[in-house]
Amino acid sequence: MNIGQALKEAGRVATGMARQVPVVGAVFDRNDRIDLNGKVVFVTGAARGIGAEIARQAIAKGACVALVGRTLGPLEKLAAELGDNAAAFKADVADYDALAEAAEATIERFGGIDVVVANAGIAPPPDTLLTIDPKEFERGIDIDLMGQWRTIRATLPSIVKRQGHVVVVSSIYAFFNGALNSPYAASKAAIEQLTRALRVELAHYGATAGVVYPGFIQTDMAEQTFAIDHIDEARKALPAMFTDPIPVEDIVRAIITGIERRSPRVAAPWWVLPMLQLRGVVTNLMDESMVHNAALSKAIERAESKKQHDRG
Ligand SMILES: NC(=O)c1ccc[n+]([C@@H]2O[C@H](COP(=O)([O-])OP(=O)(O)OC[C@H]3O[C@@H](n4cnc5c(N)ncnc54)[C@H](OP(=O)(O)O)[C@@H]3O)[C@@H](O)[C@H]2O)c1
């Protein structure tokens, strides 16, 4: 590489990094932004929560949306509410063939796939590595990690062909300590890695990929998790700023903007992005403060003894 090429490449890297700066980064936007009007968006876990709101906001932007999930009834109900630009397809993300069929059916119905949102996920039972049922641990990995991989792989040929964008819904648990939540945290960290690699692998096609890092969001998942006694107890041992769920509309507005800008990272609430940037320091501090947090240790101890008592 000569000096001219090296300078050009350094300029591209600097522009790419400048694009990540909140608000002012928009000045450096790529010239291949995605206008969702007329584009086709494939969303897994679209029946409820974040997935359903992505469908609503994408439709409002003029997109066609494939609503994909494991239960057809609620997906069809949502499709009827959203009109002719929405269609429901049944696919459990544990089943690669079903996802491939849903991708085929989407292409048949709408002509292709421009954006895939690998969103479907579950919250495995909040137990420790010592007490979690091994089958539940592995199911968590199968849905939250392997399900995302299957979704991406089944739709990738169309994304490549149409120079589209892949969105992978991870979590703050990609870098937060996953105590009482380890299959989930391990999956969310793994899919972050997978998406970073994918973004580089897609660059020569002009396609892109980005990771979403939601904090806690007002959906069934957060509500059901926080309803569990020892999780509520653990939650109260942490600053409320980090654990108060935000409205689903807020994270989805950020996701939609991220799609339009082909952002490699989307985060909400506001404190997630700075933490992400400082994660080397933040994760060390977090781990140490959690190890020495007496209320959290007590909650973990109680969770384990309850589990052992329930098992008899
Ligand atoms: N809520 C939060 O605080 C939060 C925070 C960070 C990240 N996230 C992530 O955001 C994503 C969406 O979560 P959410 O809060 O919207 O959860 P949610 O309200 O519980 O909705 C989850 C959706 O995923 C679907 N799903 C679950 N297992 C599936 C499977 N095997 N195959 C196909 N679809 C499946 C569910 O389908 P059914 O309706 O059939 O059950 C449901 O539509 C997840 O990846 C989650 O990890 C959520």
Ligand as a Chemical Component Dictionary entry (heavy atoms), coordinates in Angstrom:
data_LIG
# 
_chem_comp.id                   LIG 
_chem_comp.type                 NON-POLYMER 
_chem_comp.pdbx_formal_charge   0 
_chem_comp.three_letter_code    LIG 
# 
loop_
_chem_comp_atom.comp_id 
_chem_comp_atom.atom_id 
_chem_comp_atom.alt_atom_id 
_chem_comp_atom.type_symbol 
_chem_comp_atom.charge 
_chem_comp_atom.model_Cartn_x 
_chem_comp_atom.model_Cartn_y 
_chem_comp_atom.model_Cartn_z 
_chem_comp_atom.pdbx_ordinal 
LIG N1  N1  N 0  -37.476 -6.475  26.851 1  
LIG C1  C1  C 0  -36.249 -6.226  27.211 2  
LIG O1  O1  O 0  -36.011 -5.655  28.293 3  
LIG C2  C2  C 0  -35.099 -6.582  26.306 4  
LIG C3  C3  C 0  -33.838 -6.052  26.624 5  
LIG C4  C4  C 0  -32.759 -6.375  25.821 6  
LIG C5  C5  C 0  -32.939 -7.189  24.724 7  
LIG N2  N2  N 1  -34.159 -7.685  24.434 8  
LIG C6  C6  C 0  -34.265 -8.555  23.278 9  
LIG O2  O2  O 0  -35.244 -8.074  22.397 10 
LIG C7  C7  C 0  -35.803 -9.169  21.659 11 
LIG C8  C8  C 0  -37.320 -9.083  21.727 12 
LIG O3  O3  O 0  -37.687 -9.151  23.074 13 
LIG P1  P1  P 0  -39.078 -8.593  23.634 14 
LIG O4  O4  O 0  -38.760 -7.805  24.832 15 
LIG O5  O5  O -1 -39.876 -8.026  22.548 16 
LIG O6  O6  O 0  -39.689 -9.988  24.130 17 
LIG P2  P2  P 0  -41.187 -10.558 24.128 18 
LIG O7  O7  O 0  -42.163 -9.449  24.335 19 
LIG O8  O8  O 0  -41.138 -11.685 25.089 20 
LIG O9  O9  O 0  -41.361 -11.094 22.640 21 
LIG C9  C9  C 0  -40.528 -12.109 22.172 22 
LIG C10 C10 C 0  -40.996 -12.531 20.803 23 
LIG O10 O10 O 0  -40.099 -13.567 20.351 24 
LIG C11 C11 C 0  -40.889 -14.654 19.923 25 
LIG N3  N3  N 0  -40.189 -15.939 20.076 26 
LIG C12 C12 C 0  -39.740 -16.514 21.214 27 
LIG N4  N4  N 0  -39.203 -17.711 20.937 28 
LIG C13 C13 C 0  -39.325 -17.901 19.612 29 
LIG C14 C14 C 0  -38.983 -18.947 18.742 30 
LIG N5  N5  N 0  -38.406 -20.070 19.198 31 
LIG N6  N6  N 0  -39.243 -18.814 17.425 32 
LIG C15 C15 C 0  -39.849 -17.686 16.953 33 
LIG N7  N7  N 0  -40.223 -16.664 17.724 34 
LIG C16 C16 C 0  -39.966 -16.772 19.049 35 
LIG C17 C17 C 0  -42.134 -14.626 20.787 36 
LIG O11 O11 O 0  -43.137 -15.387 20.167 37 
LIG P3  P3  P 0  -44.503 -15.821 20.950 38 
LIG O12 O12 O 0  -45.348 -14.586 20.930 39 
LIG O13 O13 O 0  -45.034 -16.939 20.108 40 
LIG O14 O14 O 0  -44.101 -16.235 22.321 41 
LIG C18 C18 C 0  -42.394 -13.118 20.844 42 
LIG O15 O15 O 0  -43.114 -12.717 19.711 43 
LIG C19 C19 C 0  -35.216 -10.434 22.273 44 
LIG O16 O16 O 0  -34.145 -10.898 21.495 45 
LIG C20 C20 C 0  -34.720 -9.960  23.621 46 
LIG O17 O17 O 0  -33.666 -10.743 24.109 47 
LIG C21 C21 C 0  -35.247 -7.396  25.194 48 
# 
loop_
_chem_comp_bond.comp_id 
_chem_comp_bond.atom_id_1 
_chem_comp_bond.atom_id_2 
_chem_comp_bond.value_order 
_chem_comp_bond.pdbx_ordinal 
LIG N1  C1  SING 1  
LIG C1  O1  DOUB 2  
LIG C1  C2  SING 3  
LIG C2  C3  SING 4  
LIG C2  C21 DOUB 5  
LIG C3  C4  DOUB 6  
LIG C4  C5  SING 7  
LIG C5  N2  DOUB 8  
LIG N2  C6  SING 9  
LIG N2  C21 SING 10 
LIG C6  O2  SING 11 
LIG C6  C20 SING 12 
LIG O2  C7  SING 13 
LIG C7  C8  SING 14 
LIG C7  C19 SING 15 
LIG C8  O3  SING 16 
LIG O3  P1  SING 17 
LIG P1  O4  DOUB 18 
LIG P1  O5  SING 19 
LIG P1  O6  SING 20 
LIG O6  P2  SING 21 
LIG P2  O7  DOUB 22 
LIG P2  O8  SING 23 
LIG P2  O9  SING 24 
LIG O9  C9  SING 25 
LIG C9  C10 SING 26 
LIG C10 O10 SING 27 
LIG C10 C18 SING 28 
LIG O10 C11 SING 29 
LIG C11 N3  SING 30 
LIG C11 C17 SING 31 
LIG N3  C12 SING 32 
LIG N3  C16 SING 33 
LIG C12 N4  DOUB 34 
LIG N4  C13 SING 35 
LIG C13 C14 SING 36 
LIG C13 C16 DOUB 37 
LIG C14 N5  SING 38 
LIG C14 N6  DOUB 39 
LIG N6  C15 SING 40 
LIG C15 N7  DOUB 41 
LIG N7  C16 SING 42 
LIG C17 O11 SING 43 
LIG C17 C18 SING 44 
LIG O11 P3  SING 45 
LIG P3  O12 DOUB 46 
LIG P3  O13 SING 47 
LIG P3  O14 SING 48 
LIG C18 O15 SING 49 
LIG C19 O16 SING 50 
LIG C19 C20 SING 51 
LIG C20 O17 SING 52 
# 
